[in-house]
Amino acid sequence: MKLADIFQLALMLALVPVCYGTEKDKAPKPVRDIAITNLSAPSTCKQGDTVPIIISFSNQGTRRETFSVILTEDASGKEIASKEVALAKGWKTESDAFADLIFAGESPGVQQFGNYVSSGDINNDGYDDFLTTAPYFENLKGRAYLYYGGKEMDNFPDITFTGEYEGEALGVGNCLGDINGDNYLDIILGACGYNSGHGRIHIYYGGPDMDSNPDITIIGKSTGAWFGRRIEAYDIDRDGYDDVLVVATQYNNNTGRAYLFYGGNPFDTTADVVFDGENPNDRFGRQATMGPDVNGDGYGEILIGARGWPGDKGQGRAYLYLGNTPERMDSICDIAFTGEEVGDQLGSSQCICDIDKDGFADILVGARFAANNKGRVYLYWGKEGLDGGQPDLIMEGEYQSDMGGDDIVCGNLNGDVYEDILIGAYNYPSHTTRRGRVYVFHGNTKTTIDTVYDIVFTGEKDLNRFGLNVAIGDANGDGFNDAIVGAYGYNNLQGRAYLYYGPFSNTENITFNWDTTTSPGTHTLKASIAPIAGEEDVADNTMTVTVEVKERQQ
């Protein structure tokens, strides 16, 4: 059997579900229900005072809603103020079929569309764009799809990138980063099956008129190493150019190897630093990330997982390499994080971000089989003198969900100052059903953050593997970050991806200031929401409050 065939068989065995369920395709009917839950104001004031009128809203339905609220004087009907409000649906439900936009593979058949998802502003127009891949497209040629964000974003790809050869699996790895310093994000796609598993990556320079022709190609040097299986980008040396980490997970009998290329203009295609796993079958680099400074020295960091460590026993490790200048950066691990038990597979996923906004980035590491396959994610607060000791916080999945099994990302989803945590659990609620979930834990201070999830997205159907990969970005430019979730298992591995527009809060309070240059006496104020199409319960769309305006004495 040829090596390319072995590659294809291995991927199929690793990714094809064990069995197929009988979930019905018909989605439940969405419920539309907006309510004014409270209207408050001072009971009295003096003529000429500015009076705060506070209105509270709740979305009790199953889809995001945008609506206008109007405050009027009830007797005269005179408008005092109005505002447009956007509220998320009521979360923590069992079905999240009501995404704002759904992206799908081109046709039925094994494509694994949604296998990887990324978000960022490629053309610098103020809207984050969405990139996803279908590595099984046309017998593993692979294809990637770029969708430009916009106020009226659609689900038709604007640019497609297609592999040249069957078996190369373009798009198994991908990332975005500005490697040439021109202020446009570039697209980097891996094709790890290229040339009997040597693998290669293509770099496409971003810009207002980018095309699908690669500007740079780097080819792996070892047969069967799968160079390009994982790709990350971040400016770890603070020179204004994003640096690129490319992993060859199968290198040296699955020991794994990672290559760091410093960004620049021109970009140098010779690796500057090489990182190696410890043992055969450690799968070093199967997951990796780059991110901001965890120890306060001003440089970014590299975190590489080896979920098979030691030697396929699956206890798992994650290796932290502290960033530095190119002259001083080395391949010696600075801190190692080790799994609790054999079989936990610590290093299944990881992320670096400043969750508590103390100026030190924090470390998140997933162990997909911890706690009897529920999965765990361990949080280590960044600080000077960080070590690989006990985690500061542990988030645990439900049932056999494999939480933290492949992806963790951070971003602000609720409009406060803290980074929130998005964690995929693609096998929820069991390894046979594999519907999938994504959990959101809101960031906060060290003393306030907890381990109870705040938002949950759930896959439409069994075998979707919803949540294998997730991304965050503001696709519609409204100032609220959106969530993108891949579900490559949808429709027998055709695949889908789901976009959920922020904000991710289904309640809000707004304040209108009423200028009481009006006649003294008792005034009834009315807050009202115009009925939303399809909303059945409109009784709670209005509420009144009474304010006595007293004559101001001269």
N, C-alpha and C positions, 0 to 999 in steps of 0.2 A: 504494500500500500504506500502511495506517495505521501510525503510529509504534509502537503497541502490538504490531502484527504483526511489525514489524521487530525490536522488542525480543525477542519470542518466537523468531523465526528466528535471531537472533544468539546467544541463549543455547543453542539447540539445536545450532548449528554448532560452538560452542565446547566443548560438553560431551559430545556424543554420540560414542562411540568410532568408530574408523575401520572396524573390521570386527568380526565376532563369532566367538569361538573355539568349540572343541568339547570343553571341559573337562567331565569327568563330574561329575554332581551328587553321587554317592555319596561320603560322607566316609570316610576310613580308620578302622578300629576303634581306639579309644583303648587305649593300653597303660598298665596300672597296676602300678607297681613301686617300692615304698619299701624302702630298705636302711639297716641300721645299718652304717656303714663303719668305725667305730673305737670302742673302749671302753677307757679308760685310767684308772689309779688308782695311787697309790704302792704299791710292793710290800710295804712293811711300815709299821706304825704302832704306837703304844702305846695300850693300852686307855684309852678315854675321849677320845681325839683325835677331832676332826671332820675327816673325810677327803673331799677333793673327788673325785667320780666324774664324768668327762667323757665324754659320749656324742656321737658325730658321726653325722649322718643325711644321706642323699641321696635325692632324688626322681629316679629314672631313667625315669619314665614320661612320658606325653604330656598329663597333666592335673594341675591343682592338687589337692593332697590335704591333708586335715586328719585327724590321727590322734592316739592317745594312746600314750605310752611309759611303761612301768612298770619300775622297778628293784626287784628282790627278792633276798633271800638264797636261793640255789638250793636248799639242803638243806631248809630249813624252809618255803619259799614265802612267808615274811613280807615284806610290802611295805615298802620303805624310802621310796619317793617315786614320784610320777607327775606327768605334765604333758601338756597338749594342745599339739601342734605343727602349724603350717601351713607347707607348702612349695610353692613354685611348681613347675610342670612343668620338665622339662629343656628349656631354650630352645635357640635357634639351630637350629631344625628347619625343614624346607621347608614344612610346613603347620601353620597355627595355627587349625584348624577347631574346636578345643576351647575356645572361649570359655566363661566361666562363665554368661553371659546374652547372648542374641541378641535384638535389637529389629529389627522389619521393617516395611516399608511396608504399608499397609492392604490392598492388593490388587494383583495384577499390573498392569503398565502403567507408563508413565513418571511417576514421582513424585519421584525423586531423594531419597528418604528417607535421612537420614544425611549430607546435604550439609554441614551445620554441626552441630557438637556443642559443648556447654558443660556445665560442672559447678559446683555451688555449693549451699550450704544455703539454700534459698528460705524454708522455714518455720521455720528456727531450732530444729530438733528434734535436732541433733547428727549428722544423716546428710546427706551431700552428695546433692543431687538431680541429675538428668540431663535436659538439654534438647536436643532435636534437631529438625531441620526437614525438610520435604518441599516445596520451593518450587514443584514442578510439579503438586502436588495439584489436581485438578479444573481442568484447563486453565489452570494457572498462577495460580489463586487463591492457592495456597500454604497450608500448615498447619504448625504447630509443636506438639510433643508434650512435655509435662513428666511425668517419672516420678519419684515421690518415692523417695528412698533409704530403706533400712531393713535391719534384720538379716536379714529374709527378703524382700528386694526382688524384685519381679516385673517382667515386661515388658509390662504393660498400662498405658497412659497414664492419669494421674490428672487432668490438665487438657489440653484441646486448644484451640489458638488458630487460627482459620481466617480467611483473607483474605475481603474483601467482594466483590471484582471479579475476573473473569478477566483475567489478564495482569499483575496487580500483584505476584505472586511473593512473598507474605509468607514471611519466613524466609530469604531469600537472605543477609541479614546478621542476626546476633544477638549479644547479649552479656549478661552479668549484672553488676550493680553496685548498691550502696546509694546512690542519688542523693539521697534525702531524709533520710538520717541516722537512720533508725528501727531500725537493726540487722537489718533484713531485706533480703536481696538482691532487687533488682527485675529484671524481665525486659524487655529492649529488643529489639524485632523490627523489621527493615527490610522495606519493601515497595517496592523500587526501581522497579518498573514502573508504579506507581500514576499515573493521570492523564497518560498519554502520556509516561511516564518522568520526570515531575517527582519522583516518589518521596516516601515519607513513612516516619516511624518511629512505632511505638506503644510506650509505656511502661506496664508493668503492675506496680503496686506489690506487692512480696512481703509475705507474712504467713501466719499459720496458716490463714486462710480466704480466700486470694486467689481471684479468678475470672478469666474469660477476656475481660472487658471492659476495654479500654484506659483508663487513668487520664489519660494525656496523649498527644496526637498532635501531631507537628510535620511540616509539609509542605514539601517542597523548592520552590525558587522558579524553577527553570529547566527548560524542556521538554527531555526527553531526557538530563538530567544524571545520572539514577539515584541520587538522594539516598537514602542508606540502604544502599548496596551493601556497605559495611563499617561496623561499629560497634564501638567499644571504650570501656571505662570504667575509670577509676582516679582516685584522689584525688591530683592532682599539686600542688595548692596547700596541702595539709596542713590543711584546715579541717574535716575529719571527714565531708565529703560527697564521694562519687565523682563525678567529672566525666565528661562524655560527649563522645566524638569521633565525628562522623558524616561519612562520605565520600560525595561525588558524583563517581564515577570518570569519568563521561562528560562532565562539565562542559567547555564550550568546546572542542569537537572532541577529546575525550579528553585534554585537558590535565589535568583533575582538580582537585578542590577539597575541602578538609576544613574542618569547622566544629566549634569547641570550645564546649560549653555547660557552664558551671560548675554543679555540683550545689548544692542548697539546698532549704530547706523554707519557702515554696513554691519549686518548680523554675521557673526562668525559661526560656521557650522561644525567647528571642532569642539568637542566637549571640554569644559574647563575643570570640572570636578566629577569624579566617578565614585558612587557609593555602592557597596556590595552587602548582600545578605550574609548571614552567618553559616547556614546549613542548607544542604539539598532539601527541597520540598518545604522550605520556609515560606515561599511565595512572597518574598520581600518586594514591596512595591505594587502589589495587587491593588492597594489603595494608598494614596499619598496626597499631601496637600502642602501648599505654601501659604504664608500669611504674615500678619504684622508682628511686631516686637513683643515677646513674652517676658523678657528679663530687664528691659529698660535701657539697653545699650544703643538703641536707635536703629538696629538692623532687623530685617525680616527673618523668618525662620522656615525650615523645611521639616516636615513630619512624615515619616514613611512607615507604613504598616507592614507586618509580616505575620499574617494570621495563622500560618501553618507552624510557626515556631513552637518548640524546637524540632525540626526535622519531621514535620507532618503530624506531630502530636496535637497540634491545634490549641495549645494554651494561648499563644499569640503574644506578639510584642509590637510596640510602636517606638520608633527611634526619632529623637529630636536632635536636629543639627542646627545650632545657633548660627545665624547669619553673620557675615563680616565683610570686610573688603575683599576683592578678588585675590589680593596678595596673601591674605591671612586665612581665608576660608579653607577648611580641610574636610576630609571624609570620615573623621572620627566622631562617633556618636557622643553627644554631650550628656544626654539624659535618656534612659530607656524606661518605658512603662510596660509592665508585664501583666498578663492575664491572671485572674484569680485561680482558675481551675483548668486542668487539661480538658480540651474540647471547647473552651469558651470562644476561642478565635478573636482575642483582642487584636485590634488593628484592622477590623473589617471595614471601618470607616473612620474618618477624622476630620477635624475642622479647627482653625485657629482664628479667633476673633475676640474683641474686647467686649464682653457681655455686660460687665458692671460699670463700664466707663471710668475706670480708675487710672487709665493710661498704660496699663499692662494688658496685652492680649492674653486670652485664656485658651486652654487646650481641651478639646473634646475628643474622646476616643471611644469607638463603638466595639462591642463584643457580641456578635450576632447570636451566639448559642448560649450565652450566660443565662443563669437562672432558669435552667430546664427549657431552653430554646425561646424563652420570652425575649431575650436580648436586653443588653444594658448599654447605656452610654455614661461614661465617666467624665466628670468635669474637674479640671485642675486649674485653680486660680493662678494667673501669671503673677510673678513677683521677682524681685532680686533674690538670688539664691534658690530658685525653683529646683525641686528635686523630683524624683520619680516615685515618691512615697504614696501614701494613701490618698485616694481621690477626695475632693472636698464635697462633691455631690454626686449622687447616682440616680439616673433616670431609668426606669424599668418598663419594658413593654407588657402587653397583655397576651395571655394565652401563648400559643407557639408562633409569635409574630416575627421573630428575628429582627427586633427593633435595632436600628443602627447597623443593619446588615450590609449596606452598600453606600449610603450617602448621608451626610450631615451638612447643612449650610446655615449661615447666619445672615440676618438682615433685619431692619426695623419694620415690623409689620403692624404695630398698633399706635404709632405716632408719638411715643414717648422718646426719651433720650437713650434708651438701652437697646442693644442688639437682641433680637429674638432668635430662637433655635428651632430649626425645621429638621425633623428626623424621620426618615423613611422606615417603614416596617412592612416590607413587600409580601411577607407570607401570612399576614393577619387573615383570619384568626387561627389558621393551622397550616401545616405543610401539605395538606391535601386540597384545601379550599383555595388558598393563595389569592384572596381578593386584594388584600393590601390596604395599608393605612399610612397616613403621614400625620405626625404629631407636632404641634407648635407649643413650645414652652417660652413664655414671655421672660425676657431678661429683666434683671433688677439688681439691686445692691447685694452684696454678699450675705447680709443678714436678713434680707427680705425675700429673695428668690426661693422658690419651692420646687418640688418634683411632681406636682400635679399639672397635667397638660391643660392648656388654656383653649386650644382649638384642635379639632381633628378633621381631617379629610379622609373619606373612605371610598374605596374603589366601587365601580358600578356593579361588577360581576365577579364571580369566582374565576380564578386562574388569570386574572388581569396582571398580577404582580405590580399593582399600583404602588408607586413610591420607591421603586428601585433607584430612581434618580430624581432629584428635585433642584429647583433654582429659584432665585428671587430677583426681581427687577421691576421697574416702573414702566410697563409697556405702553400705557395710555397717557403718560405725562401729567397725571392729575396730582402728583405730589405724594401719592400713597404707593408703597411697594406692593407688587402682585406676586402670587405664588404660581409656579409652573411645576407640574407633576407628570412624570413619565409612567406609562403602563404598557410595557412592551409585550405583555402576554395577551392583550385584548384580541378577541376573535382569532383564537388559535395562532397567536404570535404575529398577527398582522401589525398590531400595536396602535397605541393612541398616546396623546399628551393633552393635558388639561390646563387651562389658564384660568385662574381665579383672581379677579380684580380686588385690590384693597379698597377701602380700609377693612380690617378684619375685626371690627367691633360692631355688634348689633344693637348697641345703645349709645346715645349721645345726649348731652345737655347743651343747649345754646342759650345765649342771653341777648335779649333785645333791650335797648335803653329807650324808655318812653319819656319824651319831653312833655311835661304836664303844663305847658302854657295853654291851658284850656279852662273852661268854666268850672268853678268849684262845684262840688257835689259828688255823688256816687257814680262811678263809671265801671261798666262791665266790659272786660277785655276778652276777646275770643281768639284762641289759637286753633288753626284748622289746617288739615291736609286735604288737598283735592283727592277724591277717590282714585285709586290706581286701577288700571284695567285688569279685570280678573279678581279684584279684591272683593270678597263676599261680606266680611265684617267691617262695616264703615262706621259703626256706632262710636268707636273709640278714636275717630279721626278728628274730633273737636273736643275742646275743653275750655271752660271759662273761669275767670277769677275777678273778684271785685276789689276795687281800690277807691277809698274815699279821699278826694282831693279837697283839702281845706284851704280856705281863703287865707292868703298871707297878709298878716297885719302890717300896716305901714308904721 
